[in-house]
Amino acid sequence: MGHARRRPERLAEKLRKIRNTLGLSQTELHKSLGVEEDIPYTRISDYELGKNEPTLIVLLEYARLAGVHVETIIDDSSELPAKLPGTVKYEPRIQPRSKQRKVS
């Protein structure tokens, strides 16, 4: 029998705060994250309600969009900056992730 891994207690709250502070609807956030082909837009609500937890790739996209380190989102003891996007700069993506995948 396996053990469930620990989940950040404040993750849902922080994801909701990122969206609200950026002034985006859930549908707009879904598009801004560039995950339209990876997850349904309704998953954003699930993340914000704590029903589901985003994949690492989706968390990275949240961090890029918010201009914060992924650690800031995940670590319950870290606070998001009051103003978003923050000051963390990521290398720009060449193209959306979904188009980088190899087709088998």
C-alpha positions in Angstrom: 0.0 0.0 0.0 1.2 3.4 -0.9 0.9 6.6 1.0 -0.7 9.7 -0.4 1.9 12.4 -0.9 1.5 15.6 1.1 -0.2 18.4 -0.8 0.4 22.1 -0.3 -2.5 23.4 1.8 -2.6 26.9 0.3 -2.2 25.8 -3.4 -5.8 26.3 -4.4 -5.9 29.7 -2.7 -2.7 30.8 -4.5 -3.9 29.7 -7.9 -7.2 31.5 -7.4 -5.3 34.6 -6.3 -3.1 34.5 -9.3 -6.1 34.5 -11.7 -8.0 37.1 -9.8 -5.0 39.5 -9.4 -4.3 39.2 -13.1 -7.9 40.0 -13.8 -8.6 36.9 -15.8 -11.7 34.7 -16.1 -11.1 30.9 -15.8 -11.5 30.6 -19.5 -9.0 33.4 -20.2 -6.5 31.9 -17.7 -6.8 28.5 -19.4 -5.9 30.1 -22.7 -3.1 32.3 -21.2 -1.5 29.2 -19.7 -1.4 27.6 -23.1 -2.8 24.3 -21.9 -6.0 24.2 -24.1 -4.9 20.9 -25.6 -3.7 19.4 -22.3 -6.6 19.9 -19.9 -10.3 21.0 -20.2 -11.0 24.6 -19.1 -13.2 23.3 -16.3 -10.0 21.9 -14.6 -9.1 25.5 -13.6 -12.1 25.5 -11.3 -11.1 22.1 -9.9 -7.6 23.5 -9.1 -9.0 26.6 -7.4 -11.4 24.5 -5.3 -8.7 22.0 -4.3 -10.4 19.1 -6.0 -7.5 18.5 -8.3 -3.8 19.4 -8.3 -2.1 20.7 -11.4 0.7 18.8 -13.0 4.2 20.2 -12.7 4.0 21.5 -16.2 0.8 23.4 -15.5 2.3 24.8 -12.3 5.3 26.0 -14.4 2.9 27.8 -16.7 1.1 29.4 -13.8 4.6 30.6 -12.5 5.5 32.0 -15.9 2.3 33.8 -16.2 2.4 35.2 -12.7 6.1 36.1 -12.9 7.0 34.2 -9.7 9.1 31.2 -8.9 7.2 27.8 -8.8 8.4 27.5 -5.3 6.4 30.6 -4.3 3.3 28.9 -5.5 4.0 25.5 -3.9 5.5 26.5 -0.6 2.8 27.2 2.0 5.1 29.5 3.9 5.8 31.7 0.8 3.5 34.6 -0.1 2.6 35.7 -3.6 3.6 39.3 -4.3 0.8 41.8 -3.9 1.3 42.9 -7.5 1.3 40.4 -10.3 2.9 39.7 -12.6 5.9 39.6 -10.3 9.5 40.3 -11.3 10.7 36.8 -12.1 11.5 36.5 -15.8 11.4 33.2 -17.6 12.9 32.5 -21.0 10.2 32.9 -23.6 8.8 29.7 -25.1 9.5 29.2 -28.8 6.0 27.9 -29.5 3.2 26.5 -27.4 4.0 23.3 -25.6 1.3 21.3 -27.4 3.1 22.0 -30.7 6.5 20.9 -29.4 5.4 17.3 -28.9 6.4 14.7 -31.3 3.6 12.9 -33.0 4.0 9.2 -33.0 
